[in-house]
Every structure is written in structure tokens, then in C-alpha cells.
Amino acid sequence: MSSELRWTSVGALADVLPDSGVAVLLGGRQIAVFRVDDRLYAIGNHDPASGVNVLARGIVGDLKGELVVASPLYKHHFSLTSGRCLEDPSLSVPTYDARAADGQIWLRRPTAAAERSPARRRLVVVGNGMAAMRTLEELLALAPDAHDITVFGAEPESGYNRILLSALLAGERTREELVTHPAGWYRERGITLHAGDPIVRIDRVRRRVCAASGTEAAYDRLLLATGSLPVVLPIPGRDLEGVMTFRDLHDVERMLGAARTGGSAVVIGGGLLGLEAANGLHARGMQVTVVHLMSHLMERQLDTRAGALLQAQLEERGLRFILPAQTVAILGSHRARGVRLHDGRELAADLIVMAVGVRPNLGLAAAAGLRCERGILVDDTLQTFDPAIYAVGECVQHRNVVFGLVAPLWQQARVCAAHLAEVGVRRYGGSQEATRLKVGGVDVFSAGDYAEREGRESLVIRDAKRGIYKRLVLENDRVRGAVLYGDTRDGSWYQRLIDEGRDVGTVRDQLMFGDPAALEAPAA
């Protein structure tokens, strides 16, 4: 027998305050349960007028002798006993039998009622990057037939793996190997793809989007996955020919074109993107100098010692570094011919690559009136302040944090897909800061807070011959941060210790050598 045709416990009665409602799940559907005068009423939580699950948040009252809930969006009133809409007879919501027993809420779908199957909703996705595609994959796994999906992408290509751009630049991968979602993937799933046609306007009142080509599409749900934009330093000469960023396939093609003639390049920025660009250009035969503002490389992921080890290893491969140094101008009249540093030094170069970071691409959302700060503001369901619009990826800001690594994007995609499919109540609570990367062939890992403070101590192992450096930061017998260079095999264990706040006093002497349980495990 279906769970909807028998009584099912869905929660504690104490969770429902008098004269208010809560949302619960029954058979994968959201149900609004209300408590009025010690009686329980249950109706579908989905407001057919607005297309959003919001009725549980409505105000309960008596209207013309009928007990109703007012939708918090369009103020339609729905009967708690029949589910009909008082203002529009064509609208209604399903009703459920409800009772209280043993301190629990029990629900049952009346056997005589037949709930109308909802029409396929129109989902428009703005963005065709990794976060958007992962969300669609998760959504299709949960509800493969629930939506008519249309995707608009700014780039002319179908979905590809942006992480492998550095490998493409270095000649380690082909362009075809980067493709994750070829055109056939969209066709096979009935998805309409508009590649190379970015959305330029969102009409939230009419629920329509307009693309650069003039194409319009209506939506019931809108997913924003506009990613991030490269930061361009506001210095003289930034618009000269030969100055470029490192963000997408088009950037890589331009860099490859410049590298064919050889010569020299200056990469501004010694973070991950800058080092990947420098390594790729060097592999293509260019002489590369990295200019970095901070005192050591990858300061957001590595401490001073690990940064110095990385610099030394990359210098052995032929890269040159100038740091700390600030670039104040790009030299040249029509084409860039070098850079000027803050101390007056000038470096000649045929190619200038700016790789000083990225910022969330929030212009479209801001123009549509969505709340934005550093990114598009979202809650724990990845919903914006418009309940019909969700956002994921590098364009969002969640609990004052913006994102640039892949792991948080995958977690966001999973949560967002569950809410688009309306099959769960998952929440995104944020992601722990942990980085596992390979830079110039060197494995690096960092997690937690590894800054030196009073009351903290560091455990350090350094093996210069093997190119290994490990540092754990302890406070009150708990691991607060970890930096690994060259050997990152124990990174996951250290991350668990940080996340769980486990007391490591009894295993302190073994910490630097990995998980004691793994060390004691018998050989297979």
C-alpha cells in the first residue's frame, strides 16, 4: 500500500505552534500542516498561483465563515478543509487527513481523492558551466520528467571542464578531452541549449528572460549559474593588445596563439591561476616571469615555508619570480611590450597575463533587483530573495562567503536540485575550507586555520631531499589547521580531525605520521 494511503508519522506535534503551520514531507511531497484550536489540517504546500512552496508560512484565519490560509505571496486564500481557492475557482490544492496521536503528527491521503498530476514546469538555466551542469545532473537523477529545461550559455561551446584549462594550455590535454557535455547530451535529455547567447535581462514580474539575440523564454523556476569574472587591474595599459586574462577556452586559445611565436611573458599574480598560466606558457616554450604582490606564492592556500618550497621547485624548472612586487602600469602604445613595477623597474614581455583573482558575476541578478553584496545572496536552499529564482556556484554569496573551488559547488548543486525537484528538505550549511591541488606537478593540501596565534603550537616535518613539508597547528590538543606539501596522503584524515574538533592528546606523537588506525591495520 502506498505511504499516502496509510497513516504516516511526519513529525512532532510540538513543532507546530497554535494558529500557525509547518512544512513536512509525505511520499516526497511537501505538505503544509496547520494547528487551529487543537485540530490539525493538512493541504499541499505548493501555491498554484505563485508556483512556490510557501503556504505553510501563510497566515491562518476565518474568511466568510471558512477556515483558510493566506498565501504570503499573492494573498490568495485556500480552504483548509477543501483546498479550494476563494478568489480563483480554477485553483486548488490537495487536502490530506490529519490527526495527532502519541505526540506525533499523522497524515493520510484520502483514498477517494485523485490528485491531478502537475504539468511539467519550465526551468531556465542561465549559465552552462560546471555548477549548472552538475545541478542538472542531480535534478535529472531525482526528477527526470518534471521540467522542460532550457539552458543559455555565454560561451559558444557546450559544457566543458574548466579545471583542465591549464592542462590544455600546457599541451597535456586536447580540447576534445575537456568536453563533459557534448551537444548530444542535451538532445538526448530533451534540453534546449542556446550556446553563445547570454541572458541580458530578467523580467521577474512576467517571469521571462531575454537573451542577447532577442530570444525570450518563460520560466516557472530560474537557476542562475553565471559564475565569476576575472579581475582586471585598473592600471594604465590594461586594454592594450597582448594583455589577457586566464578564465575560459577563448583565453587559452589567445594564449596559445601568442605562445606560438615564443618570446617572453609576464604573469601578474602568484596564486593558483597565475601559476597554472605560467607553467602552461613555460611548457609551450616561453620565458615566463611571475610578478606577485604578496611575500610568498599561493598565500591563501600555503604558509610561508610551503610557499617558499613551491617557488624553489618551480624556479628549478625555469620559471622566474619577483615578489613582493606591485605592477603599476603596462607599457606600450598599441601593443603591450612590458610592465612597470612600483619600484620603477621595467620588465620586457611579449605577452601579459592578468591572473589576480575572480569576482562573482552578479550584474544580471543585480539589474533584476535581486539582493546582492559580494555575490548573489542565497539561503540554505540556494534560493534567492525571489522564491522562483535559485543560484549556485561562484556567483553566489552564502553566509557571507563566496566560492572558488569545486567541492562547495558540488554540494550546492545537490541541495539545489533537491529543492527544484521538490523531493527533500536538504540544507546547505556551508563548506569547510580545504584545498587539495596539484601545482606544476606538486601536490599541495591545506585545511582549517593555520595562522600562528598565542596559545597555538606547530608540529613540523620538513624533508628537503624528498621535497616534503608538513605542518599541523594545534590548540588545546585539537588540530586547527594543516598544510601539506609534496605528500598529501593524510589530508583527508587531518581534515576530519579539524571538522570534528577531536581531542588528539593521546595520539599527538603519531600525528605527523598519519592516521594511527591506518598505520596499525594489517597488510592485505
KOLMAR-941747 format. One record per residue: x, y, z of N, C-alpha, C, O, CB in turn. Coordinates in steps of 0.2 Angstrom, whole numbers, plus 5000, padded with zeros to 4 digits. Glycine has a CB too. Layout:
// residues N
XYZXYZXYZXYZXYZ...
This chain:
// residues 524
500449945000500050005000500450065000500950065004499550005006500350114996500650174996500750215002500250205006500350224990501250245004501350285010500850335011500650355017502050315011500550365005500050415005499350385007498950425009500050454999499250315007498550295008498550265015498050235017498450235003499050265019499050245026499250305030499650345028499450175027499150295037499350345041500150345042500450295043499050345048500450405041501150405042501350465047501050525046501450425035501850455051502050505056502550545052503050525049502350465062502450615052502850655049503250705053503650755051502450695044503150705060503450755064503150755071502650725072503450825061503450795075503250805082502650865082502750915079503750825087502150845086501650895087501850965090501651015088501050865091502350955094502651015097502951065092503051125094503150995103503151035086503451085082502951135078503151175075503751045076502351125079501851165076501551205082501151185086501251125073501651275081501351315086500651335085500451325079501751385086500251345090499551365089499451415083499751465083499151385095498951405079498751455074499351475069499451525067498551525077499751425068500251435063500351365059500051315061500951455066500851365055500951305051501751285050502151325051500651315044501851225048502551205046502451155040501951135038502851155052503051155036503051115030503351045032503851045036503451145025503050985030503350925031503350885025503050905020502850885037503650825025503650785019503250725019503250695025504350765017502850705014502450645014502550615007502250645002501650655016502850555006502950525000503350574995503250574989502350514997503850614998504250654993503850724992504150764989504350624987503250734994502950794993502950844999502850815005502150784991502950904998502950955004502150965005501750985001503251015002502050955012501350965014501351025020501851025024501050905017500851065020500851115025500351095030499751085029500551185022500551085036500151065042500051125046500451165049500551005046499351135048499151195052498851165059498451115059498751245048498951205064498651185070498151245073498451295074499251175076497551235073497051285074496551255079496251205078496651305068496551285085496051265091496151185092495651155093495351275089496751165093496951095094496751045089496750985090496651075101496551075083496451025077497051035072497351095072495751045074497150985068497650985063497350985056496850955055498150925064497551025052497351025045497951025040498551045042496951095043497950985035498450975030498250985023497750965021498750905031498651035020498551045012499251045009499751045012498151115011499251035002499851044999500151115000499851165000499751034991500851105001501251175002501351214996501551274997501851155005501151184990501351224984500751264982500151244981501451174978500951334982500451384980500351384972500851404969500651454983499851364969499751364962499751434959499951434953499151324960499651484963499651554960500351574959500451604953499251594964500751564963501451584963501951534960502551554958501751614970501751474961502151414959502751404964503251374962502451434952502651424970503151414975502851374981502251384983503451484977503251334985503051304991503151354997503651365000503551244992502551384998502551445003501951445008501951475013502651505000501451395007500851405010500951395018500551425022500351355008501451355020501551345027501751405031501651405037502051285028501951455027502151515030501651565030501751625032502751545026501051545028500451595027500151605034500251575039499951575022499651655034499351675040498651635040498251635035499151755040498451605045497851565046497351615049497451655054497951505050496651605046496151645049495451625046495451575043496251725047494951655048494251645046494051695041494051755042493751645052493851675035493651725030492951695027492851645024494151725024492451745029491751725027491551655029491151625026491751725019491751645036491551585039491951525037491751465039490851575037492451525033492851475031493551475034493851535033492851465023493851425036494551425039494951425033494951375029494651365044495451475032495851475027496551495029496751515034495551535022497051485024497751515025497851565019497651545013498251455025498151615020498351665015499051655013499451655017498251745018499051645006499751645003500151705005499951755004499751624996500751695007501251755009501451795002501751845003501851735013501351764996501551804990500951844987500951904987501851754985500551804984499951844980499351844984498851874982499851804974499351824991498751834995498151804993497551824995498651914996498151754989497651704988497451664994497951654998497751654982496851654995496651615001496351545000495951534995496051655005496651495003496551425002496151395008496451405013497151385000495651365006495251325012495651275015495951235011494551305009495651275021496051215025495651155025495951095026496151235032495051155023494651095023494551065016494451005015493951105026494451105011494351085004494851094999494951064994493651115001495351145001495951154997495751204991496251224988496151094994495151234991494951274985495251344986495351364992494151274984495351384981495551454982494951494981494551494977496051474976494851534986494251584987494151634981493651654979494151614993494751654979494751714974494751684967494451714962495451754975495051624966495051594959494851524959495251484961495751604956494251514957493951444957494351394953494351334954493251444955494751414948495151364944495751344948496151294946495451404938495951374954496551354958496351314964495851324967496951414960496751264966496551224972497251184974497651184970495951174971497251164980497751124982497451064985496951064988498251164988497851004985497650944988497550944996497950984999498050884986497050914998497050905006497250835008497150795004496250925008497350835014497650775017497250765024497150815028498350775018497150705026496850685033497450695038498050685036496550615033497250725043497750745048497550725055496950745057498050815048497950705060497750695066498350695071498950685068497350625067498250695077498850695082498750635087498150625089498850765086499250605088499250545092499950535095500450535091499050475088500050515101500650505104501150555103501750545103500950435102500950625103501350675102501650685095502050725094501950675107501350645090501650655084501050675079500450675080501850585081501250705073500850725068500750665063501250635061501050785064500150645062500050585057499550615051499050645052499650525061499850595045499450615039499250555035499550505035499950665035498750565031498550515026498150555020497850595021498050465029498350525014497950555008497350515008497350455007498450545002496750555007496150525007496050475000496250504995495550575006495850415001495850364995495350394990495450374984495650304998494850424991494350444986494650504982494350514977493750464990495150534984495350594981495850574976496250534977495650654985495850614970496350594965496750664963496450714961496050574958497350664965497750724964497950734957498250684954498350724969497850784954498050804947498750804947499150834950497750864945499050764942499750774941499950834938499650864933500050714935500450864941500650934939500950934932501350884930501150964944500850994929501150994922501951004923502151024928500851054918502350994918503050994918503151074919502951114915503350974912503651084923503751154924504351174920504751134917504051164932504351244919504851274914505451294918505351344922504551334910506051264917506651284921507151314916507251284911506951224924507351374917507851414913508451414917508451434923507551484911509051394914509651394917510051444914510151444908510051324917510351494918510751554915511451534917511651544922510551624918511851504912512551484913512551414911512151374912512751494920513151394908513251324905513951294908514251254905513251324898514151324914514751304917514651234921514151204921515051354921515151224925515151164929514651164934514351104936515851154932514551214938514051214943513351204940512951164943514051284947513151234934512551224931512451154929511851124930512451274925512951124926512851064923512851004929512450964928513451044919513151024934513150974940512450974943512150924945513650984945512151034943511451044946510951004942510550974944511251114947511051014935510550974931510650904931510150864931510751004923511250874932511350804933511050784939510650734939512150794933511050814944510750794951510050804950509650754952510950844956509750854947509050864946508750804941508250784943508850934943509050794936508850734932508850674935508450624933509250734925509250664939509350594943508750594948508450534949509950584947508550644951507950644956507250654952506850614954508050704960507250694947506550704944506650714936506650774934506250764947506750654933506950664926506450694921506550714916507150594923505750694923505250714919504850774922504350784919504750654918505150804927504750864930504850924927504450974928505050864937505350934922505451004920505551004912505850954909506051034923505351054909505551074902506151124903506051174906505051104898506751104901507351134903507651174897507751144892507951094906507851234898508151274893508851304896508751334902507751334890509351304893510051324895510251384891510251374884510551264896510451434893510851494890511551494892511651504898510451554891512051494888512751494889513051554886512851564880513051434888513451594889513851644886514351624881514451664876514151694892514651564883515151544878514851504873514351474874515651504882515151504867514951464861514951384862514651354858515251484855515351364867515451294867514951264872514551294876516151274870514851194871514451164876514851154883515351174883514151094873514551114887514851104894515551074894515651024890514451074899516051114897516751084897517051094904516751134908517151114892517551054906517951054912518451114913518951114910518250994914518251164916518651224917519251214920519851244919518251284920519251164925519851144929520451124924521051134926519751094934520251094919520851064914521051124909521451104905520551004910520851184910521151234905521851234906522251244901520851304907522151234912522951234912523251174909523751184906523051234920522951114909523251064906523151074898523651054895522850994908522651104896522651114889523151164887523451164881521951144887523251214891523751264889524451234889524851254885523751324894524551184894525251154894525351104889525851074888525351124901524851084885524851034880524750964883524950914879525551034877524550954889524450894892523750864890523650804891524450894899523250904888522550884886522450914879522650974878522050894891521950884876521650914869521050944871520750934876521550854864520850994867520151024868519650974868519150984872520051074862519650924864519050874865519050844872518450824874519150824859519550834875519650794881519350844887519150814892520350784883519250904886518950954891518150944891517850964896519151024889517850924885517150924884516850874889516950814889516950914877516350894893516050854898515250844896515050784897516050884905515050884892514350884890514250904883514150964881513850924894514350854878514350874871513650894869513150874873514550814867513550914863512850934861512350884861511750894863512850964854512550814860512150764860511850744867511250724868512450704858512250764872511950754879511350794881510850774884512550774884511350854878510750904879510150874875509550864877510850974877510250854869509750824864509450764867508850754867510050814857509850724870509550654872509150664878508750624880510150614874509250724882508850734888508250784887507950814891509250754893508150804880507650854879507850924881507350964882507050834881508450944882508651004885508751054879509151034874509251004889508451114879508651164874509251204876509251234881508051204872509751204871510351244873510451294868510451294862510951194872510551354871510751414867511451434869511551474874510251474869511951404865512651424867512851484863512551504858513051364864513251524867513451584864512951644864512951684860513751574857512451634868511851684868511751704875511251674878511251654864512151744878512051764885511351794887511151834883512551804888511051784893510451824895510751894897511251904901510151784901510351944895510452014896509952044901510052094903510552054890509352014901508852044906508451994909508251944905508452094902508252004915507751954918507152004920507152054923508051924925506551984918505952014919505551974925505251924923505452024913505651984931505451944936504651954937504351904940505751974943504352004935503652014935503251964930502851924932503352084934503551964924503251914919503551854919503351804915503351954912504051844923504451784923504751764916504551704914504051724926505151804913505451794907506151814907506351864911505051824901506551784903507251804902507351824894506951804890507751754904507751874893507951894886508651884885509051914889507651974885508851854880509551844878509751904873509451944871509651774875510451904872510751954868510451954861510452004857511551944868510251894858510051884852509351904851509051914845510051814849508951924857508251944857507851884858507251894859508051964850508151824859507751764861507451774868507851794872508151704860506851754869506551764876506251694878506151644873505951804876506251674884506051614887505651624893505951664898506651564888505151594894504751604900504951544905505151494903503951594899504951564912505151514917504651514923504251564924505851534919504551454925504251444932504851444937504651464943503851374932505351414936505951424940506551444936506651424930506151354943506951484939507551514936508151494940508151504946507551594935508651464937509351454940509851494937510051494931509451374939510151534942510751574940511351544941511551524947510651644943511751534936512451504937512951534933513251514929512451424936512951604934513351644930514151654931514451684928513051714930514351614936515051604938515351664940515051704944515351584932516051674938516351734940516751764934516851734929516951714946516951824936517351864931518051874933518151884939517051934929518551874928519251884930519351964933519052004930519751874925519751974938519852034940520452064935520952034934520152034947520252124933520752164928520952224932520652264934520452184922521652224933521952284937521852354934521852354928522652274938521552404938521452464935522052504934522152554937520952504939522552484929523152514929523252534921522852514917523752474931523652594920523752614913523952554908524452514910524252674912523652544902523952494898523552434898523652384894524652484899523052424902522652364903522252344897522152284896522252364909522152394892521752374886522152364880521952354875521252434885522852364881523252354875523252284873523052244876523952374877523352284866523352214863523952174866524552204868523452214855523852114868524352074871524252064878524652034882525052104869523752094881523552094888522952044888522452064885523452164891522951994892522451954893522351924900522751924904522451894888521751894901521651854907521651784906521751754900520951874910521551744911521551664910520951644914520951624920522251644913520451634910519751614913519351564909519051514912519351674914519451564902518951524898519351494892519951514891518351554896519051454888519351424882519651484877520151474874518851384878519251534877519451594872520151614875520551634871518951644872520151624881520851654884521351604882521951624880520751664892521251544883521851494882521951494874522551494873521551424884521551504870521651504863522051564861522551564857521051504859521951624864522351684863523051674866523551694863522051744866523151644872523751624874524151584870524751594869523751604882523851524868524251484863524451514857524951504854523751424862524051564854524251594848524851644849525251644845523651644846524851674855525451714857526051674858526651694857525251754863525951614861526551574863526851544857527451514857526351514868526551534851526751504845527451544842527851504839526251504839527451604844528051644841528551644847529051674846527851714839528451614852528951614858529051684861528451714862529651594855529551704863529651764867529551754874529651704877529151814864529451814877529351814885528651834887528351874883529851864887528451814893527851834896527951854903528351824906527351774895527551894905527451914912526751894914526251914912527551994913526751854920526151834923526051874929526451874934526051764924525551914930525351954936524951914940524351904939525052024934525251894946524851854951525151784952525251744947524151844948525351774958525651714960525151664964525451624968526251724964524551674963524051624966524051564961524451554957523351654967523451524962523451464958523351474951523751444947522851424961522951524949522851534942523451564939523651544933522251584941523851604942524451634939524951584938525251584933524651684944525051534943525551484942525351434937525751404933525651444949524751424936524551374931524651404924524851374919523751354932524451474923524651504917525351504916525651494910524351574917525751524921526551524920526751454918527151454913526851554926526551404921526851334920526651314913527051284909526551284925526051334911525751314904526151354898526351324894525051334903526251414899526651454894527351434894527651434889526651534896527651414900528351394900528451324896528851314893528651384907527951284897527851224893527851234886528051184882527351174896527551284884527551304877528151344874528151364868526851344876528651344878529251374876529351444877529851474875529251364869528951484881529051554883529451554889529451514893528351584884529851614889530151634895529751674900529451724898530851674894529551644906529051674910529251704916529651674920528551614911529051764918529151794925528551804928528051834925529551864924528451784934527851794938527951854943528451854947527651724942527551904943527551954947527051954952526451944950527552024944527151944959526651934964526651994969527252004972526751864967526152014971526052064976526252044983526552084987525352094976526151984985526251964992526951934993527351924988525751904994527151914999527851895000528051824998528551804998528051905007527451784998527551714995527051694991526451724991527651665002527151634987526651614982526051584986526051554991526951564978525451584983524851554985524751564992524551514996524851474983524751624994524651645001524051625004523951615010524851715003523551615000522851595003522851525004522351495008522351614998523251485001523251405002523851385006523851335009523151374996524451425006525051395009525351445014525251505013525551385003525751415019526051465023526751485020526851465014526151425030527151525024527751555021528251495019528551505013528051595026528351445023528851395021528651355015529051345011528951345027527951335015527751295009527751335003527951314997527051265010527651405003527651444998528351454995528451454989527351514999528851455000529551464998529751394994530151394989529951475004529551334997529751274994529451274987529851244982529451214998528851294986528551294979528951334974529051314969527851314979529051394977529451444972530151414970530351414964529551504976530451384975531151354973531051294968531451294964531451324980530551254969530451204964530351224957530551194952529951154967529851274957529651304950530251344947530351344941529051354951530651374951531251404949531751354946532051374941531651444954531851294949532251244946532051224939532451204935532251184950531351234937531051214931531151274926530951264920530351194932531351334928531551384923531051444924531151494920531451354917530551444929530151504930530551554934530951534938529551484933530351614933530751674937530151704941529651714938531051724932530351734947529851764951530151824954530751834955529651714957529651874954529851944958529351954963528751964961529952004952529451954969528951964974529351984981529951964982528551904975529052024985528352054984528452114979528952154979528052084990528052124974528152174969527452194966526952154965528552154963527352254966526652284963526752304956527152354954526352334968526352284951526352314944525952374944525352374946526052254940526252424942525852494942525652514935525252564934526352544945525952484930525752504923526052454918526452414919526152574921525652454912525852404907526152454901525752504899525252364904526652434899527052484894526852464887526652404885527752474895526852514882526652504875526252564873525852594877526452434874526152564866525752614863525052584860524552594862526052654858525252534856524652494853524652424856524152394857524652494845525252394857525352334859525752334865526252374866525652284854525652284870526052284876526752264875526852214871525652234881527252294878527952274877528252264884528852254884528252334873527852264889528152254896527752284901527252314900528852284896528052284908527652304913528152354917528752344917527352254918527852394921528252434926528052424933527452414934528152514924528552414937528452394944528452454949528652514946528952344947528252444955528152504959528852534961528852594963527852484966529352504960530052524962530352554956530952574956530452474965530052564950530252594944530552544939530652554933530752644946530652484941530952434937530452414931529852414932531152364940530752404925530352384919530552314917531152304916530452434914530052274915530152204913529852204906529252214905529852154917530252184901530052174894529652114893529852064896530652174889529152114889528752054888528352064882528152114880528252044894528252004878527852004873527051984874526652004870528051954868526951964880526351944882526251954890526651944894526151864881525651984892525552004899524851964900524351974897525452074900524951924906524351884908524151914915524551904920524451804908523551934916523251954922522951894926522451874923522852014922523151874931522851814935522851834942523151804946523251754933522551884944522551914951521951894955521751924960522651984951521451854952520851834955520251844951520251864945520851874962519651824954519051824951518551854956518651864962518851754949517951884953517451904957516751884954516751874948517451984957516251874959515651844956515351884951515351944951515151834962515051854946514751884941513951894943513551854941514751844934513851954945513151974948512852024945512252044947513251984956513052054939512752104936512052094934511652134935513152124930511952034931511252024928510752014934510252044934511251954925510951984940510551974945510452044949509852064951510851934951510952084949510852154952510352194948509952234951511552184953510452194942510052234937509252214938508852254936510252224930509152144940508452124940508152134947507652124949508452044939508552164951508352184958508452134963508152144969507652204958508852084962508952034967509452064972509952094970509251964964509452044978509852064983510552034982510651974982509652044990511052084982511752064980512252104985512052154987511952074973512752074987513352104991513952094987514052114981513352084998514352044989514952024985514751974980515051974974515451994989514151944981513851894977513151894977512851944981514151824978512751854974512051844974511851814980512051754982511751814968511551844985511351824991510851764991510351764987511051874996511051704994510651644994510551625001510951635005510851594989510051585002509951555009510151485009510551465004509151555011510051445014510251375014509951325009510251265008510151345021509451345005509151305000509451334993509251304988508451305000509851374993510151414987509651454984509651464978510451354982509151474987508551514985508751584986509051604991507951494988508651634981508751704981508151734985507751694988508851734975508151804985507651834989506951834984506451854987507751904990507051804978506451794974506351714974506751684972506551814967505751694977505751624978505651584972505751514972505051604982505651614966505651574960506351574957506451534952505151604955506851604960507551604957508051574962508051594968507651674955508451524959508951494963509651514960509651544954508851424964510151504964510851524961511351474964511251464970511051594963511851454960512351414963513051434960513051464955512151334961513551414963514251414960514551484963514451504968514151414953515051504958515451554960515151624960515451674962516051564955514451624958514151694958513751704964513551764965513651694952513751654969513351664975513751684981514351684981512951604976513351714986513651734992513251694997512651714998513751814993513451655001513051615006513451625013514051605014513051545005513051655018513351665025513951705024514451685028513451605028513951755020514551805020515151775016515651805016514751825026515051715013515651685010515451675002514951665000515751615013516051684998515951674991516451614990516851604994516151734987516351584984516651524982517051524976516951554971516151464982517651484976518051474970518351404969518651394964518651524971518151364973518451294972517851244970517251264971518751264979517951184968517451144965517051114970516451104970517751094961517351084976516951044981516351084983515851054984517451034987516351144985515751184988515251184982514651184984515951254990515451194976514951194970514551134970513951134968515351214964514951074971514551014970514051004976513550974975515050954970514251024982513751024987513151064986512551044988514151044994513251124984512751174982512251144977511651144977512951234980512551114972512151084966511651024969511151024967512651054961511950984974511550934976510950964980510350934980511950884981511051014984510551044988510051074984509451064984510751084993510251114979509851154975509351104971508751124970510251204970509651054968509251004964508750974968508150964965509750954961508850964974508350934978507750974979507150954979508650914985507851044980507351084980506951104974506351114974507551154983507351104968507051114962506551054960506051054957507551114956506750994962506450934961505850924966505350884965506850874961505850964972505350954977505350884980504750864981504750984975505950854981505850794984506250784991506350734993506250744979506450844994506850835000506850905003506650955001507450804999507150905009507250965013508050975015508150995020506850965019508450965010509150975011509351045012508951085010509550945005509851055016510151125018510851125016511251075017509951145025511051185014511751195013512051235018511851295019511951225006512451205022512651245028513351275028513651295032512751195034513651275021514251305020514751245019514651185021514451355026515351265018515951215016516551235020516751295020516051205009516851185023517551195026518051215021518051185016517751135030518451255023518951275018519551225018519951225023519251345020519551185013520051135012520251135005519851145000519851065014520951135003521151144996521651084995522151074999521551214995521451044990521950994988522051004980521651004976521650924989522751024979522851044972523551014970523950994974522951124971523651014963524250994960524551054956524251074951524250934956525051084958525351144955526051134952526451114956525351204961526051134946526651124942526951054944527551044944527251174944526451004945526650934946526750924954526950864955527250914943526650974958526750964965526150964969525651004968527251024968526050914973525450904977525450954983525950954987525250834979524850994984524851034990524151024993523651014990524951104988524151035000523451025003523551075009524051085012523350955006522951115010522851155016522151155019521651145015523151225015522051155025521451155028521451195035521951195038521151085029520851225036520751255043521151315043521251355038520951205048521251335049521651405051522351385053522351365059521251445056522751405049523451385051523851445053524551445053523851345045523551505054523951565056524251555063523951515067523451625056524751585064525151575071524851625076524751685074525851595070524551605081524251645087524551625093524851575094523551645086524451665098524651655105524151595107523551595106524551715110524551545111524151485113524151435108523951375109523451505115524451445102524551385097525251365097525751405098524251415090525351305094525951275093525951245086525451215084526251235098526551235083526551205076527051145077527551145080526851255071526751085074527151025073527351025066526951035061526750965075528051015065528351025058528750975056529150955060528651095057528650945050529150895047529350925040528950945036528850825046530050935039530250955033530850905030531350895034530551025034530750885024531250835021531450865015531050855010530950765020531950905015532150945009532350905003532150914997532650995010532650845005532850804999532250774995532350764989533250745002531750754999531150724996530650774994530150754991530850675001530750834996530350894994529650884998529150894995530150894987529650875004529050865008529150905014529650915017529050785011528550935015528450985021527750975024527250975020528551055019527750965030527050955034527051005040527551005044526950885036526551035041526451075047525751075049525251085046526551155045525651055056525051055059525051105065525451115068524850985062524451145065524351195070523951165075523351145074524151255067524151165082523751135087523551195092523951235093524151085091522951185095522751225100522351185105521851155103522351295098522451185112522151145117522051075114521451045115521451185118522551045112522550975110522050965104521750905104522350925116521951015100521551005094521851035088522151085088520851035095521750995082522051015076521651075073521051065072522150965071521951135073521551195070521751205062521351235059521751255074522351185060522551195053523051145051523451115055522751265052523051135044523651095042523851115035523451145031523351015041524451115034524751125027525251075025525751055029525151195027525151045019525550985017525751005010525451035006525150915017526450985009526751005003527150935001527550915005527251065003527050914995527350854992527050794994527050744989528050864995526850785000526450725002525850745005525850765011526950675007525250725002524650755004524150695006523550695007524250794999524450635007524050575008523650575014523050545014524450515008523850615019523450615025523050675026522750685031523950615031522950705020522550775021521850755023521550795027522550805014521550705020520850695022520750675030520250695033520550635018521250645033521150625040521250695044520950705049521750575042521750735042521850795045521250845045521050875050522450835043520950835039520350875038519750855043519350895046520050875031519650785044519150765048519350785055518850805059519150685048519950785057520150805064519950875065519750895071520850795065520050915060519850985061519150995061518851035066520151025055518750965057518050975057517750945063517250975066517750935051517950895066517650865072517950895078517550875083517750785072518450925078518750955084518950905089518850915095518251005087519150845087519350795091519950805095520450835093519450725087519950785101520550785106521050735103520950675103520350775113521650765102522150725099522750715104523350695102522450755092522650735110523150725115523550665116524150655117522950745122523150605115523350535116523750515110524150465110522850495117523650545104524050525098524450585095524750575090523550505093524650625100525050685097525650665094525850695089525150735103526050615097526650595095526650565088527150555085527050555100526050535086525950505080525650545074525650525069525550445081525450605076525050645071525450655065525050655060524850715075526050675065526450695059526550635054526750645049527050725061526350575057526450515053525850485050525850425047526850465057525350515051524650495048524250455053524350455059524850445042523650435050523150405054523350345058523550295055522550385050523450345065523650285068523250225067523550165066523650295076522650225065522250165064522450135057522550075056521450185063522650185052522950155046523550125047523750075043522950215041524050155051524650135052524650065055525050025054525050175056524150055060524149985063523749935059523749875061523749995070523449955054523049905050523449855047524049865045522649935044523249785047523749735045523749735037523349765034523449665047524349715035524449725027523949675024523849615027525149705026523749695018523249645014523649585011523349545008522849685009
